[in-house]
Amino acid sequence: MSELGQAFVTALRLIVELDPDLAEIVLLSLQVSGSALLLAAAIGLPVGAVVAILRFPGRRAVIVALNAAMGLPPVVVGLLVYLLLSRSGPLGPLGLLFTPTAMVIAQTLLIVPIIAALTRQAVEDLSDEIDEQLRSLGASFGQRIATLLFEGRFTLVTTLLAGYGRALGEVGAVIIVGGNIGHVTRVMTTAIALETNRGDLPLALGLGILLVGLALTINGLAQGVQEVARRAA
């Protein structure tokens, strides 16, 4: 068997046997990205909905900025968070640099624009259909936002899954602010890069297989949600 084939077989064995190092890395990845998703949803959903239905000076510029921010380079976001959390930065005294919290902050900043921009589009499309009716019924601003978010829940679930996928596959920002410290801040993407450089192909392949599996699962869930939405329409 070739070296690559042997590495692949070993990688599968690590997965099946739930290798402790591999399991620890995967669990931390899910925790960090899941926390970032919750924070980003708490910010991005209401922001996107407000921009969708509120008319104010500079609204077009805000929409352009949100759409542009969807493509923010991860390493730039990582650098900005690093500067904020470093000892000489404004948040340096909190001691958050090179911790999972710093990674959560970086991933949150990366996916907030994605969630906000896609939410804005989804809610604006719905607003054209039902917002006038809500106004005529005397619904308050907050009630209108809550109703529109609820009505667009299937599309918004897909949006959140897209944000989670982006966070889970991120490497540039998290390695800058997390430092890829073993048993502390090592997640799947940074571990793959490290173990490949070290020549530990089985662990790198094992993590890669799991990462691809998670990506496929997320895409499958998104497709499933869209199918449910089509049937419910």
Sine and cosine of phi, psi and omega as CSV:
sin_phi,cos_phi,sin_psi,cos_psi,sin_omega,cos_omega
0.00,0.00,0.66,-0.76,-0.01,-1.00
-0.93,0.36,0.27,-0.96,0.00,-1.00
-0.87,0.49,-0.66,0.75,0.00,-1.00
-0.91,0.41,-0.67,0.75,0.03,-1.00
-0.89,0.46,-0.66,0.75,0.03,-1.00
-0.90,0.44,-0.64,0.76,0.02,-1.00
-0.89,0.46,-0.63,0.77,-0.01,-1.00
-0.91,0.41,-0.69,0.73,0.02,-1.00
-0.89,0.46,-0.69,0.73,0.02,-1.00
-0.89,0.45,-0.63,0.78,0.03,-1.00
-0.87,0.49,-0.69,0.72,0.02,-1.00
-0.89,0.45,-0.61,0.79,0.02,-1.00
-0.91,0.41,-0.62,0.78,0.05,-1.00
-0.87,0.49,-0.63,0.78,-0.01,-1.00
-0.94,0.35,-0.74,0.67,-0.05,-1.00
-0.89,0.45,-0.64,0.77,-0.05,-1.00
-1.00,0.08,0.05,1.00,-0.01,-1.00
0.78,0.63,0.87,0.50,0.03,-1.00
-0.78,0.62,0.76,-0.65,-0.08,-1.00
-0.84,0.54,-0.69,0.73,0.00,-1.00
-0.90,0.44,-0.70,0.71,0.01,-1.00
-0.89,0.45,-0.71,0.71,-0.01,-1.00
-0.89,0.45,-0.64,0.77,0.00,-1.00
-0.90,0.44,-0.67,0.74,-0.01,-1.00
-0.91,0.41,-0.70,0.72,-0.01,-1.00
-0.90,0.43,-0.70,0.72,-0.02,-1.00
-0.88,0.47,-0.68,0.73,0.02,-1.00
-0.90,0.43,-0.63,0.78,0.03,-1.00
-0.87,0.50,-0.72,0.69,-0.01,-1.00
-0.91,0.42,-0.63,0.78,0.00,-1.00
-0.92,0.39,-0.73,0.69,-0.03,-1.00
-0.90,0.43,-0.76,0.65,-0.03,-1.00
-0.93,0.38,-0.60,0.80,0.05,-1.00
-0.91,0.42,-0.67,0.74,0.04,-1.00
-0.90,0.43,-0.67,0.74,0.03,-1.00
-0.89,0.46,-0.63,0.77,0.01,-1.00
-0.90,0.44,-0.69,0.73,0.01,-1.00
-0.88,0.48,-0.70,0.71,0.02,-1.00
-0.91,0.41,-0.70,0.72,-0.01,-1.00
-0.90,0.43,-0.60,0.80,0.03,-1.00
-0.92,0.40,-0.66,0.76,0.00,-1.00
-0.89,0.46,-0.49,0.87,0.02,-1.00
-1.00,-0.04,-0.77,0.64,-0.16,-0.99
-0.94,0.34,-0.62,0.78,-0.03,-1.00
-0.89,0.46,-0.80,0.60,0.01,-1.00
-0.91,0.40,-0.60,0.80,0.02,-1.00
-0.89,0.46,-0.73,0.68,0.02,-1.00
-0.88,0.48,-0.66,0.75,0.00,-1.00
-0.92,0.40,-0.67,0.75,0.00,-1.00
-0.89,0.45,-0.71,0.70,0.01,-1.00
-0.90,0.44,-0.52,0.86,-0.03,-1.00
-0.93,0.37,-0.65,0.76,-0.14,-0.99
-0.95,-0.32,-0.21,0.98,-0.02,-1.00
-0.99,-0.11,0.74,-0.67,0.05,-1.00
-0.98,-0.20,0.87,-0.50,-0.05,-1.00
-0.51,-0.86,0.39,-0.92,0.02,-1.00
-0.86,0.50,0.72,-0.69,0.01,-1.00
1.00,0.06,0.12,0.99,-0.03,-1.00
-0.87,0.50,-0.68,0.74,0.00,-1.00
-0.87,0.49,-0.64,0.77,0.01,-1.00
-0.91,0.40,-0.60,0.80,0.03,-1.00
-0.90,0.44,-0.68,0.74,0.01,-1.00
-0.89,0.46,-0.70,0.72,0.03,-1.00
-0.88,0.48,-0.66,0.75,-0.01,-1.00
-0.91,0.42,-0.67,0.74,0.03,-1.00
-0.89,0.46,-0.71,0.70,0.00,-1.00
-0.90,0.43,-0.65,0.76,0.01,-1.00
-0.92,0.39,-0.60,0.80,-0.04,-1.00
-0.93,0.37,-0.29,0.96,0.06,-1.00
-0.88,0.48,-0.44,0.90,-0.02,-1.00
-0.97,-0.23,0.38,0.92,0.01,-1.00
-0.84,0.54,0.75,-0.66,0.06,-1.00
-0.90,0.43,0.81,-0.58,-0.04,-1.00
-0.83,0.56,-0.61,0.79,-0.03,-1.00
-0.92,0.39,-0.50,0.86,0.05,-1.00
-0.93,0.36,-0.68,0.73,0.06,-1.00
-0.88,0.48,-0.70,0.72,0.04,-1.00
-0.86,0.50,-0.66,0.76,0.01,-1.00
-0.90,0.43,-0.69,0.72,0.01,-1.00
-0.89,0.46,-0.69,0.72,0.02,-1.00
-0.91,0.41,-0.62,0.79,0.04,-1.00
-0.87,0.50,-0.71,0.71,0.00,-1.00
-0.90,0.43,-0.59,0.81,0.02,-1.00
-0.93,0.36,-0.61,0.79,-0.13,-0.99
-0.99,-0.12,-0.17,0.99,-0.02,-1.00
-0.92,0.40,0.25,-0.97,-0.07,-1.00
-0.83,0.56,-0.58,0.81,-0.01,-1.00
-1.00,0.03,-0.04,1.00,-0.02,-1.00
-1.00,0.09,0.21,-0.98,-0.04,-1.00
-0.89,0.45,-0.45,0.89,0.00,-1.00
-0.96,-0.28,0.22,0.98,-0.02,-1.00
-0.83,0.56,-0.68,0.74,-0.02,-1.00
-0.86,0.51,-0.31,0.95,0.00,-1.00
-0.96,0.27,-0.32,0.95,0.04,-1.00
0.91,0.42,0.62,0.78,-0.07,-1.00
-1.00,-0.04,-0.27,0.96,-0.05,-1.00
-0.90,0.43,0.62,-0.78,-0.03,-1.00
0.89,0.46,0.64,0.76,0.11,-0.99
-0.74,-0.67,0.31,-0.95,0.07,-1.00
-0.84,0.53,-0.51,0.86,0.02,-1.00
-0.88,0.48,-0.67,0.75,0.03,-1.00
-0.89,0.46,-0.61,0.79,0.02,-1.00
-0.92,0.38,-0.62,0.78,0.05,-1.00
-0.89,0.46,-0.68,0.73,0.01,-1.00
-0.87,0.49,-0.72,0.69,-0.02,-1.00
-0.89,0.45,-0.71,0.70,0.00,-1.00
-0.92,0.39,-0.59,0.81,0.04,-1.00
-0.88,0.48,-0.72,0.69,0.01,-1.00
-0.89,0.46,-0.51,0.86,0.00,-1.00
-0.95,0.31,-0.62,0.79,-0.14,-0.99
-0.98,-0.18,-0.22,0.98,0.08,-1.00
-0.83,0.56,-0.74,0.67,0.01,-1.00
-0.87,0.48,-0.59,0.81,0.02,-1.00
-0.89,0.45,-0.77,0.64,-0.03,-1.00
-0.91,0.41,-0.68,0.73,-0.03,-1.00
-0.91,0.42,-0.69,0.72,-0.05,-1.00
-0.92,0.38,-0.70,0.71,0.00,-1.00
-0.94,0.34,-0.58,0.82,0.08,-1.00
-0.90,0.43,-0.67,0.74,0.02,-1.00
-0.85,0.53,-0.70,0.72,-0.01,-1.00
-0.92,0.40,-0.70,0.71,-0.03,-1.00
-0.91,0.43,-0.70,0.71,-0.03,-1.00
-0.94,0.34,-0.59,0.81,0.02,-1.00
-0.90,0.43,-0.64,0.77,0.05,-1.00
-0.89,0.46,-0.67,0.74,0.03,-1.00
-0.94,0.35,-0.60,0.80,-0.03,-1.00
-0.86,0.52,-0.60,0.80,0.02,-1.00
-0.88,0.47,-0.43,0.90,-0.06,-1.00
-1.00,-0.03,-0.67,0.74,-0.19,-0.98
-0.82,-0.57,-0.15,0.99,-0.07,-1.00
-0.91,0.42,-0.60,0.80,0.02,-1.00
-0.89,0.45,-0.61,0.79,0.04,-1.00
-0.91,0.41,-0.65,0.76,0.04,-1.00
-0.89,0.45,-0.65,0.76,0.04,-1.00
-0.88,0.48,-0.69,0.73,-0.04,-1.00
-0.91,0.41,-0.44,0.90,0.03,-1.00
-1.00,0.09,-0.03,1.00,0.04,-1.00
0.99,0.14,0.36,0.93,0.00,-1.00
-0.93,0.38,0.65,-0.76,0.04,-1.00
-0.96,0.28,0.17,-0.99,0.00,-1.00
-0.85,0.52,-0.71,0.70,0.00,-1.00
-0.90,0.43,-0.63,0.78,0.03,-1.00
-0.91,0.41,-0.61,0.79,0.04,-1.00
-0.89,0.45,-0.70,0.71,0.01,-1.00
-0.89,0.46,-0.73,0.68,-0.02,-1.00
-0.88,0.48,-0.67,0.75,-0.01,-1.00
-0.92,0.40,-0.69,0.72,-0.02,-1.00
-0.91,0.41,-0.64,0.77,0.04,-1.00
-0.90,0.43,-0.64,0.77,0.01,-1.00
-0.92,0.40,-0.69,0.72,-0.01,-1.00
-0.90,0.43,-0.49,0.87,0.00,-1.00
-0.99,-0.14,0.37,0.93,-0.16,-0.99
-0.87,0.49,-0.59,0.81,-0.03,-1.00
-0.93,0.38,-0.70,0.71,0.05,-1.00
-0.90,0.44,-0.62,0.78,-0.05,-1.00
-0.94,0.33,-0.52,0.85,0.09,-1.00
-0.89,0.46,-0.66,0.75,0.06,-1.00
-0.88,0.47,-0.64,0.77,0.05,-1.00
-0.87,0.49,-0.71,0.71,0.00,-1.00
-0.91,0.42,-0.61,0.79,0.04,-1.00
-0.91,0.42,-0.61,0.80,0.05,-1.00
-0.90,0.44,-0.67,0.74,0.04,-1.00
-0.89,0.45,-0.64,0.77,0.00,-1.00
-0.91,0.41,-0.65,0.76,0.04,-1.00
-0.88,0.47,-0.65,0.76,0.03,-1.00
-0.90,0.44,-0.68,0.73,-0.02,-1.00
-0.91,0.41,-0.68,0.73,-0.07,-1.00
-0.91,0.42,-0.54,0.84,-0.03,-1.00
-1.00,-0.04,0.12,0.99,-0.07,-1.00
-0.98,0.19,0.65,-0.76,0.03,-1.00
-0.77,-0.63,-0.65,0.76,-0.13,-0.99
-0.87,0.49,-0.77,0.64,-0.05,-1.00
-0.94,0.34,-0.68,0.73,-0.11,-0.99
-0.94,0.34,-0.50,0.86,0.00,-1.00
-0.96,0.28,-0.45,0.89,0.04,-1.00
-0.95,0.30,-0.72,0.69,-0.09,-1.00
-1.00,-0.04,-0.32,0.95,-0.02,-1.00
-0.99,-0.16,-0.49,0.87,0.05,-1.00
0.99,0.16,-0.06,1.00,0.03,-1.00
0.82,0.57,0.74,0.67,-0.03,-1.00
-1.00,0.06,0.80,-0.59,-0.02,-1.00
-0.84,0.54,0.71,-0.71,0.03,-1.00
0.90,0.43,0.19,0.98,0.00,-1.00
-0.76,-0.65,-0.86,0.52,-0.08,-1.00
-0.75,-0.66,0.34,0.94,-0.04,-1.00
-1.00,0.05,0.90,-0.44,0.02,-1.00
-0.93,-0.37,0.01,-1.00,-0.15,-0.99
-0.86,0.51,-0.74,0.67,-0.08,-1.00
-0.91,0.41,-0.69,0.73,-0.01,-1.00
-0.94,0.33,-0.57,0.82,0.02,-1.00
-0.92,0.39,-0.62,0.79,0.04,-1.00
-0.87,0.50,-0.71,0.70,0.01,-1.00
-0.88,0.47,-0.70,0.71,-0.03,-1.00
-0.92,0.40,-0.76,0.65,-0.08,-1.00
-0.93,0.37,-0.51,0.86,0.08,-1.00
-0.91,0.42,-0.69,0.73,0.03,-1.00
-0.91,0.42,-0.55,0.83,0.02,-1.00
-0.97,0.25,-0.35,0.94,-0.06,-1.00
1.00,-0.02,0.17,0.99,0.04,-1.00
-1.00,0.04,0.97,0.25,-0.08,-1.00
-0.91,0.42,-0.61,0.79,-0.01,-1.00
-0.84,0.54,-0.74,0.68,-0.01,-1.00
-0.92,0.39,-0.67,0.74,0.03,-1.00
-0.88,0.47,-0.69,0.73,0.03,-1.00
-0.91,0.41,-0.65,0.76,0.02,-1.00
-0.87,0.49,-0.71,0.70,0.03,-1.00
-0.92,0.40,-0.62,0.78,0.02,-1.00
-0.90,0.44,-0.67,0.75,0.03,-1.00
-0.88,0.48,-0.70,0.72,0.00,-1.00
-0.92,0.40,-0.63,0.78,0.00,-1.00
-0.91,0.42,-0.68,0.73,0.06,-1.00
-0.90,0.43,-0.65,0.76,0.03,-1.00
-0.88,0.48,-0.66,0.75,0.04,-1.00
-0.91,0.41,-0.64,0.77,0.02,-1.00
-0.89,0.46,-0.68,0.74,0.03,-1.00
-0.91,0.42,-0.62,0.78,0.02,-1.00
-0.89,0.45,-0.69,0.72,0.01,-1.00
-0.89,0.46,-0.69,0.72,0.04,-1.00
-0.90,0.44,-0.63,0.78,0.04,-1.00
-0.90,0.44,-0.66,0.75,0.06,-1.00
-0.89,0.45,-0.67,0.74,0.02,-1.00
-0.88,0.47,-0.68,0.74,0.04,-1.00
-0.90,0.44,-0.64,0.77,0.02,-1.00
-0.89,0.45,-0.67,0.74,0.02,-1.00
-0.90,0.44,-0.67,0.75,0.03,-1.00
-0.89,0.45,-0.61,0.79,0.02,-1.00
-0.92,0.39,-0.65,0.76,0.06,-1.00
-0.89,0.46,-0.65,0.76,0.01,-1.00
-0.89,0.45,-0.65,0.76,0.01,-1.00
-0.90,0.43,-0.63,0.77,0.00,-1.00
-0.94,0.34,-0.55,0.84,-0.02,-1.00
-0.98,0.22,-0.33,0.94,-0.05,-1.00
-0.94,0.35,0.00,0.00,0.00,0.00
